[in-house]
Amino acid sequence: MRSEEDVKKAIYTYSDSIKRICILYLKSPQDTEDIMQNVFLKYAMHDKPFETEEHRKAWLMKVAVNACRDLLKSFYRKKIALTDVIPEMAADEDSQDGYVLEAVLSLPAKYKEVIYLKYFEGYDGGEIAQITGRKLNSVYKLLDRGRDMLAQRLGGDDLE
């Protein structure tokens, strides 16, 4: 079990990233808060050391992604009609970033996941493949197609 200071430091450092990835998946602030609590509880109970801070962050992101996927697959979630909630994060950003974030959020789930991890969290293709459980070539193809979709939605020719 991790120390209280270690858990507090992880919450302070990574809660914003975890919240954003959960919002991308769940589109519900209430479900996001529940998943965040579960992620940091798992972190507190996880007693194996991490090699680097990047390893710690990748582990937390992977746990968050898996928890979101589990919630989305749950019987309760499938049987309850939930309305889509536009994240308040877009309003917090300046107008250009908010506009781009809204365009990313409007992408199909498989594209928005990899685009978010690449451009908002700064992961490379290999790390995204590891976090999402996809093959590296699939990640690159999803990034390519996602960028094309974003270029169409944002009215540009190329986003790279």
C-alpha positions as CSV (number, residue, x, y, z in Angstrom):
1,M,0.0,0.0,0.0
2,R,1.3,3.4,-0.9
3,S,1.9,6.3,1.5
4,E,-0.7,9.0,1.8
5,E,1.8,11.6,0.5
6,D,2.5,9.5,-2.6
7,V,-1.2,9.2,-3.3
8,K,-1.8,12.9,-2.8
9,K,1.1,13.7,-5.1
10,A,-0.3,11.4,-7.8
11,I,-3.8,12.9,-7.5
12,Y,-2.4,16.4,-7.7
13,T,-0.2,15.6,-10.7
14,Y,-2.4,13.3,-12.8
15,S,-6.0,14.0,-11.9
16,D,-6.5,16.5,-14.7
17,S,-5.2,14.0,-17.3
18,I,-7.3,11.2,-15.9
19,K,-10.4,13.4,-15.8
20,R,-10.0,14.4,-19.4
21,I,-9.6,10.8,-20.6
22,C,-12.6,9.7,-18.6
23,I,-14.7,12.6,-20.0
24,L,-13.7,11.5,-23.5
25,Y,-15.0,8.0,-22.9
26,L,-18.0,8.6,-20.6
27,K,-19.3,12.1,-21.4
28,S,-20.6,12.2,-17.9
29,P,-19.1,14.2,-15.0
30,Q,-20.6,11.9,-12.4
31,D,-19.3,8.7,-14.0
32,T,-15.9,10.4,-14.5
33,E,-15.7,11.3,-10.8
34,D,-16.5,7.6,-9.8
35,I,-13.9,6.3,-12.2
36,M,-11.3,8.7,-10.9
37,Q,-11.9,7.6,-7.4
38,N,-11.5,4.0,-8.5
39,V,-8.3,4.7,-10.4
40,F,-6.6,6.4,-7.5
41,L,-7.9,3.7,-5.1
42,K,-6.2,1.1,-7.3
43,Y,-3.1,3.2,-7.3
44,A,-3.1,3.4,-3.5
45,M,-3.4,-0.3,-3.3
46,H,-0.8,-1.1,-6.0
47,D,2.4,-1.8,-4.2
48,K,4.8,-2.5,-7.1
49,P,7.3,0.3,-7.8
50,F,7.3,2.2,-11.1
51,E,10.4,2.6,-13.2
52,T,9.8,6.2,-14.1
53,E,7.2,9.0,-13.8
54,E,6.2,8.2,-17.4
55,H,5.6,4.6,-16.4
56,R,3.5,5.8,-13.5
57,K,1.4,8.1,-15.7
58,A,1.0,5.4,-18.4
59,W,-0.1,2.9,-15.7
60,L,-2.7,5.4,-14.4
61,M,-4.0,6.1,-17.9
62,K,-4.3,2.4,-18.7
63,V,-6.2,1.8,-15.5
64,A,-8.5,4.7,-16.3
65,V,-9.1,3.5,-19.9
66,N,-9.9,0.0,-18.8
67,A,-12.2,1.2,-16.0
68,C,-14.1,3.4,-18.5
69,R,-14.4,0.5,-21.0
70,D,-15.7,-1.7,-18.2
71,L,-18.3,0.8,-17.2
72,L,-19.4,1.3,-20.8
73,K,-19.8,-2.5,-21.2
74,S,-21.7,-2.9,-17.9
75,F,-25.3,-4.1,-18.0
76,Y,-26.5,-1.0,-16.1
77,R,-24.9,1.4,-18.6
78,K,-26.4,-0.5,-21.6
79,K,-29.9,-0.4,-20.2
80,I,-30.0,3.2,-19.1
81,A,-30.4,6.0,-21.7
82,L,-27.8,8.6,-20.9
83,T,-27.7,12.0,-22.5
84,D,-24.5,13.3,-23.9
85,V,-23.0,16.0,-21.8
86,I,-20.5,18.4,-23.4
87,P,-17.6,18.6,-21.1
88,E,-17.1,21.8,-19.2
89,M,-13.4,21.6,-20.0
90,A,-14.0,23.1,-23.4
91,A,-15.4,26.2,-21.8
92,D,-12.3,26.4,-19.6
93,E,-9.9,26.5,-22.5
94,D,-9.4,29.6,-24.6
95,S,-11.6,29.8,-27.7
96,Q,-9.3,28.2,-30.2
97,D,-8.4,25.2,-27.9
98,G,-12.0,24.8,-26.9
99,Y,-13.0,24.7,-30.6
100,V,-10.4,22.1,-31.4
101,L,-11.4,20.1,-28.3
102,E,-15.0,20.1,-29.3
103,A,-14.0,18.9,-32.8
104,V,-11.9,16.1,-31.2
105,L,-14.8,15.1,-28.9
106,S,-17.2,14.9,-31.9
107,L,-15.0,12.2,-33.5
108,P,-16.0,8.5,-33.2
109,A,-14.6,6.9,-30.0
110,K,-11.7,5.0,-31.5
111,Y,-10.4,8.1,-33.3
112,K,-10.9,10.5,-30.4
113,E,-9.1,8.2,-28.0
114,V,-5.9,8.1,-30.0
115,I,-6.0,11.8,-31.1
116,Y,-6.5,12.9,-27.5
117,L,-3.6,10.7,-26.2
118,K,-1.3,11.9,-29.0
119,Y,-2.0,15.7,-29.1
120,F,-3.4,16.5,-25.6
121,E,-1.3,14.1,-23.5
122,G,1.8,13.9,-25.7
123,Y,2.2,10.2,-26.0
124,D,3.9,8.6,-29.0
125,G,2.4,5.8,-31.1
126,G,4.0,3.0,-29.2
127,E,2.8,4.3,-25.8
128,I,-0.7,4.8,-27.2
129,A,-0.7,1.2,-28.5
130,Q,0.3,0.0,-25.0
131,I,-2.3,2.2,-23.2
132,T,-5.2,1.2,-25.5
133,G,-4.2,-2.4,-26.2
134,R,-4.2,-1.8,-29.9
135,K,-1.5,-2.8,-32.4
136,L,1.0,-0.1,-33.3
137,N,0.0,-0.1,-37.0
138,S,-3.7,0.2,-36.0
139,V,-2.8,3.3,-33.8
140,Y,-1.0,4.9,-36.7
141,K,-3.9,4.2,-39.1
142,L,-6.4,5.6,-36.5
143,L,-4.3,8.7,-36.0
144,D,-4.1,9.3,-39.8
145,R,-7.8,8.8,-40.3
146,G,-8.6,10.9,-37.2
147,R,-6.4,13.8,-38.5
148,D,-8.2,13.6,-41.8
149,M,-11.6,13.8,-40.1
150,L,-10.4,16.7,-38.0
151,A,-9.1,18.5,-41.0
152,Q,-12.5,18.2,-42.7
153,R,-14.3,19.4,-39.6
154,L,-11.9,22.3,-38.9
155,G,-11.6,23.3,-42.5
156,G,-7.9,22.8,-42.9
157,D,-5.9,20.7,-45.3
158,D,-3.4,19.1,-42.9
159,L,-3.1,19.1,-39.1
160,E,0.4,17.9,-38.8
